[in-house]
Amino acid sequence: MIAEAFILGIILLIISIPVMGILHMCFPEDYSGCQNLPTKSKNKYYIATIIIGMLTHITFEYSGAKKLYCSRGSHPASW
């Protein structure tokens, strides 16, 4: 389960980097302080994104929400 959670965290990171880049191009004034972050600061945010993905996966796994979601369909209206 930890490996699955880690993979989900990596996928979340892969998706979030281009999305944040597009947002930065669309709204540069909102991200003026983020342009020149040192590499160490960027790594901190990448690691945090992976941890968020892992914690989300583990929370869904242990709370039973994943099983409920998979057994009832992919849309709440089908419940």
N, C-alpha and C positions, 0 to 999 in steps of 0.2 A: 504494500500500500504506500509506503514512503517513496518508492521508486516511481509509482504512478503519480503521486502528488508532486514530485520533483519535475517530472515530465510536463505536467500541467503548468507548473510555475515557469518552465522554460518557454512553453507555447505562449503563455500570457506575455512574457517578456518580448518574444519575437513579434507578437501582434502590437504590443504597446509602443515599441520604439518608432515604427513608421507612423502610427496614429499621432503620437506626440510631435513628430517632425512635421506632419501636415498641419496640425493645429498651430505650431510655431510659425509656419509660413503664412497661414491665414490670418493669424492674430499676433503679429510680431511685438506689438506694444505690450501685450499681456505677459510676454515671456522674456522681456529685455534683460532680466537678471540671470536667466538660465543659459544664455548663449555662451558665456565664457567660464562655465563651471570647470574647475580642475578635474582631471581624470579620476582622481580619488573620490570626489563628490559624485560623479556620474556612476561609478561602481557601486556606491552606497545605494543609490536609487535602483540600480539594476538588481542588486541583491534583495532589496526590500520588495520589489515587484515579484521576484521568484518566491519569497516567503509568503506574500499575500496569496499567491496562487496555491501554494502548498496548504496553507491554513484553511483556505476556502474549501479545497478538496477534502481535507481531513474532517472539517466541520460537517460538510454534507454527508460524508461517509458515516460518521459516528452518530449523527442526529437522525439518521434514517431517511433524510430528505432525498438522497440519491435513489434509494430503493423505491420510495413512493413515486418519484418523478419517472423512473424507468418502468414501473409497473402500470401506471395509469395513463401513460402517453406523454407526448412532448409539450402539450399545451394545456394550461389550467382549465380551459373551456371543455376539454374532453374528460375531465374528472367527473 
